[in-house]
Amino acid sequence: MSQAAVENILKVIESLSEEDRELLDKRLAEIDEARWQQEAAEARRLARDAGVDQAGIDQTIRKLRYG
């Protein structure tokens, strides 16, 4: 996306009513949450495929913290 396109989007956002801006914020938060959920699921799958489980993570953390 070009700098001009970004500037145009920002101008449109600035011209929104408070109600529309709140709706935009809500939708962006929903998109972020969905992406986070997808990335977390992928990370869990990769960890599972690599043989990493919560018990192993906890054990490693204890070793790092307490020696």
PQR file with spaces between the fields and no chain letter, atoms N, CA, C, O and H, PARSE charges and radii, in Angstrom:
ATOM       1  N    MET     1       0.857   -1.171    0.000 -0.4000 1.5000
ATOM       2  CA   MET     1       0.000    0.000    0.000 -0.0000 2.0000
ATOM       3  C    MET     1       0.896    1.225    0.000  0.5500 1.7000
ATOM       4  O    MET     1       1.902    1.284    0.707 -0.5500 1.4000
ATOM       5  N    SER     2       0.521    2.165   -0.781 -0.4000 1.5000
ATOM       6  CA   SER     2       1.341    3.368   -0.911 -0.0000 2.0000
ATOM       7  C    SER     2       1.080    4.350    0.230  0.5500 1.7000
ATOM       8  O    SER     2       0.073    4.273    0.933 -0.5500 1.4000
ATOM       9  H    SER     2      -0.296    2.117   -1.355  0.4000 1.0000
ATOM      10  N    GLN     3       2.009    5.259    0.383 -0.4000 1.5000
ATOM      11  CA   GLN     3       1.874    6.304    1.400 -0.0000 2.0000
ATOM      12  C    GLN     3       0.609    7.127    1.158  0.5500 1.7000
ATOM      13  O    GLN     3      -0.087    7.495    2.104 -0.5500 1.4000
ATOM      14  H    GLN     3       2.828    5.322   -0.189  0.4000 1.0000
ATOM      15  N    ALA     4       0.315    7.413   -0.112 -0.4000 1.5000
ATOM      16  CA   ALA     4      -0.877    8.202   -0.448 -0.0000 2.0000
ATOM      17  C    ALA     4      -2.151    7.462   -0.050  0.5500 1.7000
ATOM      18  O    ALA     4      -3.094    8.069    0.458 -0.5500 1.4000
ATOM      19  H    ALA     4       0.881    7.115   -0.880  0.4000 1.0000
ATOM      20  N    ALA     5      -2.174    6.157   -0.281 -0.4000 1.5000
ATOM      21  CA   ALA     5      -3.349    5.370    0.092 -0.0000 2.0000
ATOM      22  C    ALA     5      -3.547    5.390    1.604  0.5500 1.7000
ATOM      23  O    ALA     5      -4.671    5.526    2.087 -0.5500 1.4000
ATOM      24  H    ALA     5      -1.408    5.664   -0.694  0.4000 1.0000
ATOM      25  N    VAL     6      -2.460    5.255    2.341 -0.4000 1.5000
ATOM      26  CA   VAL     6      -2.542    5.294    3.806 -0.0000 2.0000
ATOM      27  C    VAL     6      -3.059    6.650    4.268  0.5500 1.7000
ATOM      28  O    VAL     6      -3.922    6.722    5.143 -0.5500 1.4000
ATOM      29  H    VAL     6      -1.547    5.144    1.948  0.4000 1.0000
ATOM      30  N    GLU     7      -2.543    7.709    3.694 -0.4000 1.5000
ATOM      31  CA   GLU     7      -2.999    9.055    4.068 -0.0000 2.0000
ATOM      32  C    GLU     7      -4.486    9.230    3.777  0.5500 1.7000
ATOM      33  O    GLU     7      -5.210    9.838    4.565 -0.5500 1.4000
ATOM      34  H    GLU     7      -1.842    7.651    2.984  0.4000 1.0000
ATOM      35  N    ASN     8      -4.939    8.697    2.645 -0.4000 1.5000
ATOM      36  CA   ASN     8      -6.367    8.790    2.310 -0.0000 2.0000
ATOM      37  C    ASN     8      -7.216    8.035    3.319  0.5500 1.7000
ATOM      38  O    ASN     8      -8.271    8.517    3.731 -0.5500 1.4000
ATOM      39  H    ASN     8      -4.351    8.204    2.005  0.4000 1.0000
ATOM      40  N    ILE     9      -6.766    6.866    3.712 -0.4000 1.5000
ATOM      41  CA   ILE     9      -7.501    6.090    4.714 -0.0000 2.0000
ATOM      42  C    ILE     9      -7.571    6.846    6.031  0.5500 1.7000
ATOM      43  O    ILE     9      -8.620    6.888    6.673 -0.5500 1.4000
ATOM      44  H    ILE     9      -5.910    6.475    3.377  0.4000 1.0000
ATOM      45  N    LEU    10      -6.455    7.443    6.434 -0.4000 1.5000
ATOM      46  CA   LEU    10      -6.443    8.205    7.684 -0.0000 2.0000
ATOM      47  C    LEU    10      -7.396    9.393    7.628  0.5500 1.7000
ATOM      48  O    LEU    10      -8.058    9.704    8.618 -0.5500 1.4000
ATOM      49  H    LEU    10      -5.602    7.409    5.912  0.4000 1.0000
ATOM      50  N    LYS    11      -7.469   10.052    6.487 -0.4000 1.5000
ATOM      51  CA   LYS    11      -8.400   11.180    6.336 -0.0000 2.0000
ATOM      52  C    LYS    11      -9.838   10.702    6.472  0.5500 1.7000
ATOM      53  O    LYS    11     -10.657   11.361    7.113 -0.5500 1.4000
ATOM      54  H    LYS    11      -6.932    9.800    5.683  0.4000 1.0000
ATOM      55  N    VAL    12     -10.145    9.564    5.875 -0.4000 1.5000
ATOM      56  CA   VAL    12     -11.500    9.019    5.988 -0.0000 2.0000
ATOM      57  C    VAL    12     -11.807    8.685    7.442  0.5500 1.7000
ATOM      58  O    VAL    12     -12.892    8.995    7.935 -0.5500 1.4000
ATOM      59  H    VAL    12      -9.480    9.029    5.355  0.4000 1.0000
ATOM      60  N    ILE    13     -10.866    8.060    8.126 -0.4000 1.5000
ATOM      61  CA   ILE    13     -11.071    7.711    9.534 -0.0000 2.0000
ATOM      62  C    ILE    13     -11.306    8.962   10.366  0.5500 1.7000
ATOM      63  O    ILE    13     -12.193    8.985   11.219 -0.5500 1.4000
ATOM      64  H    ILE    13      -9.985    7.808    7.726  0.4000 1.0000
ATOM      65  N    GLU    14     -10.518   10.000   10.123 -0.4000 1.5000
ATOM      66  CA   GLU    14     -10.679   11.243   10.881 -0.0000 2.0000
ATOM      67  C    GLU    14     -12.035   11.891   10.646  0.5500 1.7000
ATOM      68  O    GLU    14     -12.536   12.614   11.506 -0.5500 1.4000
ATOM      69  H    GLU    14      -9.797    9.981    9.430  0.4000 1.0000
ATOM      70  N    SER    15     -12.631   11.636    9.486 -0.4000 1.5000
ATOM      71  CA   SER    15     -13.922   12.257    9.183 -0.0000 2.0000
ATOM      72  C    SER    15     -15.112   11.453    9.702  0.5500 1.7000
ATOM      73  O    SER    15     -16.253   11.904    9.600 -0.5500 1.4000
ATOM      74  H    SER    15     -12.223   11.048    8.787  0.4000 1.0000
ATOM      75  N    LEU    16     -14.861   10.280   10.252 -0.4000 1.5000
ATOM      76  CA   LEU    16     -15.952    9.448   10.762 -0.0000 2.0000
ATOM      77  C    LEU    16     -16.588   10.066   12.001  0.5500 1.7000
ATOM      78  O    LEU    16     -15.944   10.784   12.767 -0.5500 1.4000
ATOM      79  H    LEU    16     -13.935    9.913   10.335  0.4000 1.0000
ATOM      80  N    SER    17     -17.851    9.770   12.169 -0.4000 1.5000
ATOM      81  CA   SER    17     -18.528   10.171   13.400 -0.0000 2.0000
ATOM      82  C    SER    17     -17.978    9.321   14.545  0.5500 1.7000
ATOM      83  O    SER    17     -17.325    8.303   14.317 -0.5500 1.4000
ATOM      84  H    SER    17     -18.374    9.187   11.547  0.4000 1.0000
ATOM      85  N    GLU    18     -18.246    9.743   15.754 -0.4000 1.5000
ATOM      86  CA   GLU    18     -17.795    8.980   16.934 -0.0000 2.0000
ATOM      87  C    GLU    18     -18.365    7.565   16.900  0.5500 1.7000
ATOM      88  O    GLU    18     -17.659    6.601   17.197 -0.5500 1.4000
ATOM      89  H    GLU    18     -18.776   10.571   15.939  0.4000 1.0000
ATOM      90  N    GLU    19     -19.616    7.444   16.545 -0.4000 1.5000
ATOM      91  CA   GLU    19     -20.271    6.138   16.483 -0.0000 2.0000
ATOM      92  C    GLU    19     -19.594    5.232   15.436  0.5500 1.7000
ATOM      93  O    GLU    19     -19.329    4.059   15.699 -0.5500 1.4000
ATOM      94  H    GLU    19     -20.189    8.227   16.303  0.4000 1.0000
ATOM      95  N    ASP    20     -19.323    5.786   14.264 -0.4000 1.5000
ATOM      96  CA   ASP    20     -18.662    5.009   13.219 -0.0000 2.0000
ATOM      97  C    ASP    20     -17.228    4.647   13.600  0.5500 1.7000
ATOM      98  O    ASP    20     -16.745    3.562   13.276 -0.5500 1.4000
ATOM      99  H    ASP    20     -19.538    6.739   14.050  0.4000 1.0000
ATOM     100  N    ARG    21     -16.564    5.556   14.284 -0.4000 1.5000
ATOM     101  CA   ARG    21     -15.190    5.273   14.719 -0.0000 2.0000
ATOM     102  C    ARG    21     -15.176    4.156   15.765  0.5500 1.7000
ATOM     103  O    ARG    21     -14.283    3.308   15.763 -0.5500 1.4000
ATOM     104  H    ARG    21     -16.956    6.437   14.547  0.4000 1.0000
ATOM     105  N    GLU    22     -16.156    4.160   16.645 -0.4000 1.5000
ATOM     106  CA   GLU    22     -16.260    3.082   17.628 -0.0000 2.0000
ATOM     107  C    GLU    22     -16.523    1.744   16.940  0.5500 1.7000
ATOM     108  O    GLU    22     -15.960    0.721   17.330 -0.5500 1.4000
ATOM     109  H    GLU    22     -16.881    4.849   16.647  0.4000 1.0000
ATOM     110  N    LEU    23     -17.371    1.754   15.926 -0.4000 1.5000
ATOM     111  CA   LEU    23     -17.641    0.537   15.166 -0.0000 2.0000
ATOM     112  C    LEU    23     -16.375    0.060   14.460  0.5500 1.7000
ATOM     113  O    LEU    23     -16.085   -1.136   14.449 -0.5500 1.4000
ATOM     114  H    LEU    23     -17.828    2.585   15.610  0.4000 1.0000
ATOM     115  N    LEU    24     -15.626    0.979   13.878 -0.4000 1.5000
ATOM     116  CA   LEU    24     -14.356    0.633   13.232 -0.0000 2.0000
ATOM     117  C    LEU    24     -13.396    0.022   14.247  0.5500 1.7000
ATOM     118  O    LEU    24     -12.775   -1.005   13.976 -0.5500 1.4000
ATOM     119  H    LEU    24     -15.862    1.951   13.888  0.4000 1.0000
ATOM     120  N    ASP    25     -13.273    0.647   15.407 -0.4000 1.5000
ATOM     121  CA   ASP    25     -12.394    0.119   16.455 -0.0000 2.0000
ATOM     122  C    ASP    25     -12.813   -1.294   16.858  0.5500 1.7000
ATOM     123  O    ASP    25     -11.966   -2.165   17.058 -0.5500 1.4000
ATOM     124  H    ASP    25     -13.778    1.482   15.628  0.4000 1.0000
ATOM     125  N    LYS    26     -14.110   -1.514   16.976 -0.4000 1.5000
ATOM     126  CA   LYS    26     -14.611   -2.833   17.348 -0.0000 2.0000
ATOM     127  C    LYS    26     -14.259   -3.870   16.286  0.5500 1.7000
ATOM     128  O    LYS    26     -13.790   -4.962   16.608 -0.5500 1.4000
ATOM     129  H    LYS    26     -14.798   -0.807   16.814  0.4000 1.0000
ATOM     130  N    ARG    27     -14.485   -3.526   15.025 -0.4000 1.5000
ATOM     131  CA   ARG    27     -14.183   -4.463   13.936 -0.0000 2.0000
ATOM     132  C    ARG    27     -12.686   -4.755   13.846  0.5500 1.7000
ATOM     133  O    ARG    27     -12.293   -5.897   13.607 -0.5500 1.4000
ATOM     134  H    ARG    27     -14.865   -2.639   14.764  0.4000 1.0000
ATOM     135  N    LEU    28     -11.845   -3.731   14.036 -0.4000 1.5000
ATOM     136  CA   LEU    28     -10.400   -3.954   14.005 -0.0000 2.0000
ATOM     137  C    LEU    28      -9.969   -4.861   15.155  0.5500 1.7000
ATOM     138  O    LEU    28      -9.098   -5.714   14.984 -0.5500 1.4000
ATOM     139  H    LEU    28     -12.164   -2.803   14.230  0.4000 1.0000
ATOM     140  N    ALA    29     -10.571   -4.677   16.311 -0.4000 1.5000
ATOM     141  CA   ALA    29     -10.266   -5.540   17.458 -0.0000 2.0000
ATOM     142  C    ALA    29     -10.690   -6.982   17.172  0.5500 1.7000
ATOM     143  O    ALA    29      -9.983   -7.921   17.540 -0.5500 1.4000
ATOM     144  H    ALA    29     -11.278   -3.984   16.450  0.4000 1.0000
ATOM     145  N    GLU    30     -11.833   -7.160   16.520 -0.4000 1.5000
ATOM     146  CA   GLU    30     -12.284   -8.502   16.159 -0.0000 2.0000
ATOM     147  C    GLU    30     -11.322   -9.162   15.179  0.5500 1.7000
ATOM     148  O    GLU    30     -11.019  -10.349   15.300 -0.5500 1.4000
ATOM     149  H    GLU    30     -12.407   -6.397   16.221  0.4000 1.0000
ATOM     150  N    ILE    31     -10.844   -8.392   14.211 -0.4000 1.5000
ATOM     151  CA   ILE    31      -9.882   -8.913   13.240 -0.0000 2.0000
ATOM     152  C    ILE    31      -8.585   -9.300   13.935  0.5500 1.7000
ATOM     153  O    ILE    31      -8.027  -10.363   13.664 -0.5500 1.4000
ATOM     154  H    ILE    31     -11.090   -7.427   14.112  0.4000 1.0000
ATOM     155  N    ASP    32      -8.106   -8.444   14.828 -0.4000 1.5000
ATOM     156  CA   ASP    32      -6.882   -8.753   15.579 -0.0000 2.0000
ATOM     157  C    ASP    32      -7.044  -10.017   16.410  0.5500 1.7000
ATOM     158  O    ASP    32      -6.147  -10.859   16.451 -0.5500 1.4000
ATOM     159  H    ASP    32      -8.559   -7.580   15.048  0.4000 1.0000
ATOM     160  N    GLU    33      -8.188  -10.148   17.071 -0.4000 1.5000
ATOM     161  CA   GLU    33      -8.445  -11.332   17.899 -0.0000 2.0000
ATOM     162  C    GLU    33      -8.461  -12.590   17.046  0.5500 1.7000
ATOM     163  O    GLU    33      -7.891  -13.609   17.436 -0.5500 1.4000
ATOM     164  H    GLU    33      -8.917   -9.464   17.037  0.4000 1.0000
ATOM     165  N    ALA    34      -9.105  -12.532   15.892 -0.4000 1.5000
ATOM     166  CA   ALA    34      -9.168  -13.700   15.010 -0.0000 2.0000
ATOM     167  C    ALA    34      -7.771  -14.087   14.538  0.5500 1.7000
ATOM     168  O    ALA    34      -7.430  -15.269   14.502 -0.5500 1.4000
ATOM     169  H    ALA    34      -9.568  -11.704   15.575  0.4000 1.0000
ATOM     170  N    ARG    35      -6.967  -13.098   14.179 -0.4000 1.5000
ATOM     171  CA   ARG    35      -5.585  -13.378   13.759 -0.0000 2.0000
ATOM     172  C    ARG    35      -4.794  -13.998   14.902  0.5500 1.7000
ATOM     173  O    ARG    35      -4.053  -14.961   14.702 -0.5500 1.4000
ATOM     174  H    ARG    35      -7.243  -12.137   14.209  0.4000 1.0000
ATOM     175  N    TRP    36      -4.954  -13.439   16.110 -0.4000 1.5000
ATOM     176  CA   TRP    36      -4.231  -13.964   17.265 -0.0000 2.0000
ATOM     177  C    TRP    36      -4.619  -15.418   17.509  0.5500 1.7000
ATOM     178  O    TRP    36      -3.758  -16.259   17.767 -0.5500 1.4000
ATOM     179  H    TRP    36      -5.555  -12.656   16.272  0.4000 1.0000
ATOM     180  N    GLN    37      -5.905  -15.711   17.428 -0.4000 1.5000
ATOM     181  CA   GLN    37      -6.378  -17.076   17.639 -0.0000 2.0000
ATOM     182  C    GLN    37      -5.780  -18.029   16.601  0.5500 1.7000
ATOM     183  O    GLN    37      -5.376  -19.143   16.935 -0.5500 1.4000
ATOM     184  H    GLN    37      -6.604  -15.028   17.218  0.4000 1.0000
ATOM     185  N    GLN    38      -5.725  -17.588   15.345 -0.4000 1.5000
ATOM     186  CA   GLN    38      -5.140  -18.421   14.289 -0.0000 2.0000
ATOM     187  C    GLN    38      -3.655  -18.656   14.535  0.5500 1.7000
ATOM     188  O    GLN    38      -3.165  -19.777   14.397 -0.5500 1.4000
ATOM     189  H    GLN    38      -6.053  -16.683   15.074  0.4000 1.0000
ATOM     190  N    GLU    39      -2.946  -17.601   14.898 -0.4000 1.5000
ATOM     191  CA   GLU    39      -1.511  -17.727   15.155 -0.0000 2.0000
ATOM     192  C    GLU    39      -1.240  -18.603   16.376  0.5500 1.7000
ATOM     193  O    GLU    39      -0.295  -19.393   16.377 -0.5500 1.4000
ATOM     194  H    GLU    39      -3.344  -16.690   15.010  0.4000 1.0000
ATOM     195  N    ALA    40      -2.061  -18.468   17.409 -0.4000 1.5000
ATOM     196  CA   ALA    40      -1.896  -19.288   18.606 -0.0000 2.0000
ATOM     197  C    ALA    40      -2.151  -20.757   18.279  0.5500 1.7000
ATOM     198  O    ALA    40      -1.423  -21.633   18.745 -0.5500 1.4000
ATOM     199  H    ALA    40      -2.829  -17.827   17.408  0.4000 1.0000
ATOM     200  N    ALA    41      -3.180  -21.029   17.481 -0.4000 1.5000
ATOM     201  CA   ALA    41      -3.467  -22.407   17.090 -0.0000 2.0000
ATOM     202  C    ALA    41      -2.304  -22.988   16.288  0.5500 1.7000
ATOM     203  O    ALA    41      -1.925  -24.142   16.492 -0.5500 1.4000
ATOM     204  H    ALA    41      -3.772  -20.317   17.102  0.4000 1.0000
ATOM     205  N    GLU    42      -1.742  -22.203   15.390 -0.4000 1.5000
ATOM     206  CA   GLU    42      -0.596  -22.658   14.599 -0.0000 2.0000
ATOM     207  C    GLU    42       0.617  -22.905   15.489  0.5500 1.7000
ATOM     208  O    GLU    42       1.334  -23.887   15.298 -0.5500 1.4000
ATOM     209  H    GLU    42      -2.050  -21.266   15.225  0.4000 1.0000
ATOM     210  N    ALA    43       0.852  -22.033   16.451 -0.4000 1.5000
ATOM     211  CA   ALA    43       1.980  -22.211   17.379 -0.0000 2.0000
ATOM     212  C    ALA    43       1.794  -23.479   18.209  0.5500 1.7000
ATOM     213  O    ALA    43       2.749  -24.224   18.430 -0.5500 1.4000
ATOM     214  H    ALA    43       0.270  -21.235   16.607  0.4000 1.0000
ATOM     215  N    ARG    44       0.559  -23.726   18.671 -0.4000 1.5000
ATOM     216  CA   ARG    44       0.300  -24.948   19.428 -0.0000 2.0000
ATOM     217  C    ARG    44       0.527  -26.185   18.571  0.5500 1.7000
ATOM     218  O    ARG    44       1.078  -27.179   19.045 -0.5500 1.4000
ATOM     219  H    ARG    44      -0.216  -23.120   18.492  0.4000 1.0000
ATOM     220  N    ARG    45       0.102  -26.127   17.308 -0.4000 1.5000
ATOM     221  CA   ARG    45       0.310  -27.255   16.409 -0.0000 2.0000
ATOM     222  C    ARG    45       1.795  -27.515   16.183  0.5500 1.7000
ATOM     223  O    ARG    45       2.247  -28.659   16.223 -0.5500 1.4000
ATOM     224  H    ARG    45      -0.345  -25.319   16.924  0.4000 1.0000
ATOM     225  N    LEU    46       2.554  -26.439   15.943 -0.4000 1.5000
ATOM     226  CA   LEU    46       3.996  -26.592   15.739 -0.0000 2.0000
ATOM     227  C    LEU    46       4.670  -27.155   16.981  0.5500 1.7000
ATOM     228  O    LEU    46       5.545  -28.014   16.878 -0.5500 1.4000
ATOM     229  H    LEU    46       2.187  -25.509   15.910  0.4000 1.0000
ATOM     230  N    ALA    47       4.272  -26.681   18.143 -0.4000 1.5000
ATOM     231  CA   ALA    47       4.849  -27.179   19.392 -0.0000 2.0000
ATOM     232  C    ALA    47       4.512  -28.656   19.580  0.5500 1.7000
ATOM     233  O    ALA    47       5.373  -29.455   19.946 -0.5500 1.4000
ATOM     234  H    ALA    47       3.562  -25.982   18.227  0.4000 1.0000
ATOM     235  N    ARG    48       3.267  -29.006   19.330 -0.4000 1.5000
ATOM     236  CA   ARG    48       2.835  -30.396   19.465 -0.0000 2.0000
ATOM     237  C    ARG    48       3.623  -31.289   18.499  0.5500 1.7000
ATOM     238  O    ARG    48       4.072  -32.371   18.878 -0.5500 1.4000
ATOM     239  H    ARG    48       2.567  -28.357   19.032  0.4000 1.0000
ATOM     240  N    ASP    49       3.790  -30.834   17.257 -0.4000 1.5000
ATOM     241  CA   ASP    49       4.545  -31.599   16.263 -0.0000 2.0000
ATOM     242  C    ASP    49       6.007  -31.764   16.671  0.5500 1.7000
ATOM     243  O    ASP    49       6.647  -32.759   16.331 -0.5500 1.4000
ATOM     244  H    ASP    49       3.426  -29.955   16.949  0.4000 1.0000
ATOM     245  N    ALA    50       6.527  -30.778   17.403 -0.4000 1.5000
ATOM     246  CA   ALA    50       7.924  -30.836   17.855 -0.0000 2.0000
ATOM     247  C    ALA    50       8.061  -31.585   19.177  0.5500 1.7000
ATOM     248  O    ALA    50       9.168  -31.723   19.697 -0.5500 1.4000
ATOM     249  H    ALA    50       6.006  -29.970   17.680  0.4000 1.0000
ATOM     250  N    GLY    51       6.945  -32.070   19.725 -0.4000 1.5000
ATOM     251  CA   GLY    51       6.992  -32.823   20.967 -0.0000 2.0000
ATOM     252  C    GLY    51       7.058  -31.956   22.217  0.5500 1.7000
ATOM     253  O    GLY    51       7.408  -32.436   23.296 -0.5500 1.4000
ATOM     254  H    GLY    51       6.045  -31.958   19.303  0.4000 1.0000
ATOM     255  N    VAL    52       6.723  -30.696   22.070 -0.4000 1.5000
ATOM     256  CA   VAL    52       6.731  -29.779   23.218 -0.0000 2.0000
ATOM     257  C    VAL    52       5.341  -29.783   23.835  0.5500 1.7000
ATOM     258  O    VAL    52       4.341  -29.620   23.137 -0.5500 1.4000
ATOM     259  H    VAL    52       6.439  -30.306   21.194  0.4000 1.0000
ATOM     260  N    ASP    53       5.287  -29.972   25.154 -0.4000 1.5000
ATOM     261  CA   ASP    53       4.009  -29.908   25.849 -0.0000 2.0000
ATOM     262  C    ASP    53       4.131  -28.950   27.030  0.5500 1.7000
ATOM     263  O    ASP    53       5.223  -28.472   27.340 -0.5500 1.4000
ATOM     264  H    ASP    53       6.100  -30.104   25.721  0.4000 1.0000
ATOM     265  N    GLN    54       3.021  -28.678   27.679 -0.4000 1.5000
ATOM     266  CA   GLN    54       3.016  -27.707   28.774 -0.0000 2.0000
ATOM     267  C    GLN    54       3.915  -28.145   29.912  0.5500 1.7000
ATOM     268  O    GLN    54       4.580  -27.310   30.526 -0.5500 1.4000
ATOM     269  H    GLN    54       2.135  -29.066   27.427  0.4000 1.0000
ATOM     270  N    ALA    55       3.949  -29.432   30.207 -0.4000 1.5000
ATOM     271  CA   ALA    55       4.806  -29.921   31.290 -0.0000 2.0000
ATOM     272  C    ALA    55       6.277  -29.632   30.973  0.5500 1.7000
ATOM     273  O    ALA    55       7.035  -29.233   31.858 -0.5500 1.4000
ATOM     274  H    ALA    55       3.408  -30.109   29.709  0.4000 1.0000
ATOM     275  N    GLY    56       6.676  -29.828   29.733 -0.4000 1.5000
ATOM     276  CA   GLY    56       8.051  -29.540   29.335 -0.0000 2.0000
ATOM     277  C    GLY    56       8.377  -28.058   29.415  0.5500 1.7000
ATOM     278  O    GLY    56       9.475  -27.676   29.820 -0.5500 1.4000
ATOM     279  H    GLY    56       6.060  -30.152   29.015  0.4000 1.0000
ATOM     280  N    ILE    57       7.429  -27.235   29.031 -0.4000 1.5000
ATOM     281  CA   ILE    57       7.617  -25.781   29.130 -0.0000 2.0000
ATOM     282  C    ILE    57       7.772  -25.382   30.591  0.5500 1.7000
ATOM     283  O    ILE    57       8.682  -24.630   30.942 -0.5500 1.4000
ATOM     284  H    ILE    57       6.537  -27.545   28.702  0.4000 1.0000
ATOM     285  N    ASP    58       6.883  -25.887   31.442 -0.4000 1.5000
ATOM     286  CA   ASP    58       6.947  -25.562   32.869 -0.0000 2.0000
ATOM     287  C    ASP    58       8.281  -26.006   33.480  0.5500 1.7000
ATOM     288  O    ASP    58       8.882  -25.276   34.269 -0.5500 1.4000
ATOM     289  H    ASP    58       6.144  -26.498   31.157  0.4000 1.0000
ATOM     290  N    GLN    59       8.733  -27.190   33.114 -0.4000 1.5000
ATOM     291  CA   GLN    59       9.999  -27.706   33.641 -0.0000 2.0000
ATOM     292  C    GLN    59      11.164  -26.825   33.193  0.5500 1.7000
ATOM     293  O    GLN    59      12.051  -26.521   33.991 -0.5500 1.4000
ATOM     294  H    GLN    59       8.245  -27.783   32.472  0.4000 1.0000
ATOM     295  N    THR    60      11.170  -26.419   31.947 -0.4000 1.5000
ATOM     296  CA   THR    60      12.242  -25.557   31.441 -0.0000 2.0000
ATOM     297  C    THR    60      12.242  -24.211   32.152  0.5500 1.7000
ATOM     298  O    THR    60      13.305  -23.690   32.490 -0.5500 1.4000
ATOM     299  H    THR    60      10.450  -26.665   31.299  0.4000 1.0000
ATOM     300  N    ILE    61      11.080  -23.650   32.377 -0.4000 1.5000
ATOM     301  CA   ILE    61      10.980  -22.370   33.083 -0.0000 2.0000
ATOM     302  C    ILE    61      11.506  -22.501   34.499  0.5500 1.7000
ATOM     303  O    ILE    61      12.248  -21.639   34.969 -0.5500 1.4000
ATOM     304  H    ILE    61      10.216  -24.073   32.102  0.4000 1.0000
ATOM     305  N    ARG    62      11.125  -23.582   35.190 -0.4000 1.5000
ATOM     306  CA   ARG    62      11.636  -23.795   36.561 -0.0000 2.0000
ATOM     307  C    ARG    62      13.163  -23.894   36.563  0.5500 1.7000
ATOM     308  O    ARG    62      13.827  -23.329   37.432 -0.5500 1.4000
ATOM     309  H    ARG    62      10.522  -24.283   34.808  0.4000 1.0000
ATOM     310  N    LYS    63      13.707  -24.609   35.596 -0.4000 1.5000
ATOM     311  CA   LYS    63      15.174  -24.752   35.519 -0.0000 2.0000
ATOM     312  C    LYS    63      15.846  -23.412   35.285  0.5500 1.7000
ATOM     313  O    LYS    63      16.875  -23.113   35.891 -0.5500 1.4000
ATOM     314  H    LYS    63      13.168  -25.068   34.890  0.4000 1.0000
ATOM     315  N    LEU    64      15.256  -22.592   34.396 -0.4000 1.5000
ATOM     316  CA   LEU    64      15.847  -21.287   34.120 -0.0000 2.0000
ATOM     317  C    LEU    64      15.737  -20.348   35.314  0.5500 1.7000
ATOM     318  O    LEU    64      16.667  -19.597   35.605 -0.5500 1.4000
ATOM     319  H    LEU    64      14.420  -22.835   33.904  0.4000 1.0000
ATOM     320  N    ARG    65      14.614  -20.389   35.996 -0.4000 1.5000
ATOM     321  CA   ARG    65      14.406  -19.496   37.140 -0.0000 2.0000
ATOM     322  C    ARG    65      15.193  -19.916   38.376  0.5500 1.7000
ATOM     323  O    ARG    65      15.775  -19.084   39.071 -0.5500 1.4000
ATOM     324  H    ARG    65      13.858  -20.999   35.759  0.4000 1.0000
ATOM     325  N    TYR    66      15.201  -21.225   38.639 -0.4000 1.5000
ATOM     326  CA   TYR    66      15.706  -21.678   39.927 -0.0000 2.0000
ATOM     327  C    TYR    66      16.941  -22.568   39.820  0.5500 1.7000
ATOM     328  O    TYR    66      17.468  -23.025   40.835 -0.5500 1.4000
ATOM     329  H    TYR    66      14.728  -21.901   38.074  0.4000 1.0000
ATOM     330  N    GLY    67      17.397  -22.810   38.615 -0.4000 1.5000
ATOM     331  CA   GLY    67      18.638  -23.565   38.421 -0.0000 2.0000
ATOM     332  C    GLY    67      18.527  -25.011   38.536  0.5500 1.7000
ATOM     333  O    GLY    67      19.522  -25.720   38.387 -0.5500 1.4000
ATOM     334  H    GLY    67      16.969  -22.438   37.791  0.4000 1.0000
